Amino acid sequence: KYRHSHLALAAFELWIANQCMPEICPLKWLDSPNGQGYASDPTKASNTVWCEMEDNDDDMGQPKLPYTWPITDSFGLNLYDGKFIKPVKGSYVTELINS
C-alpha cells in the first residue's frame, strides 16, 4: 500500500537540522528557504501532479494500475506539450554497447 513516509522523513530531517543549527535551520518548513513564498502566487500551482488513484476521493486510495499520468493539471495547464512523458534536457545513454 502507498504511504506518504517521505513527508515524515522530511519533517524529521528538518527537525534534526534545527536541533544541530537552529541559527540557520528554522523549525518550520514555511520559514525555510524551500518554503519561502509557498502558495503566495495564485497563478502558479503549488501541487505536484500525481498518477490516477483507484479512488481519488479516498485519502488512503492506492495508485491505479497500470499507472495513468495526467497530461493537464487541475488548472488545465498542458504539462508536457502533449507528450505522454515529461521531457528532460540532458544526454542519456539508451543503448548498451559491448566492446
Buried (B, 14 or more C-beta within 10 A) or exposed (E): EEEEEEEEEEEEEBEEBBEEEEEEBBEEEEEBEEEEEEEEEEEEBEEEBEEBBEEEEEEEBEBEEEEEEEBEEEEEEEBBEEEEEEEEEEEEEEEEEEE
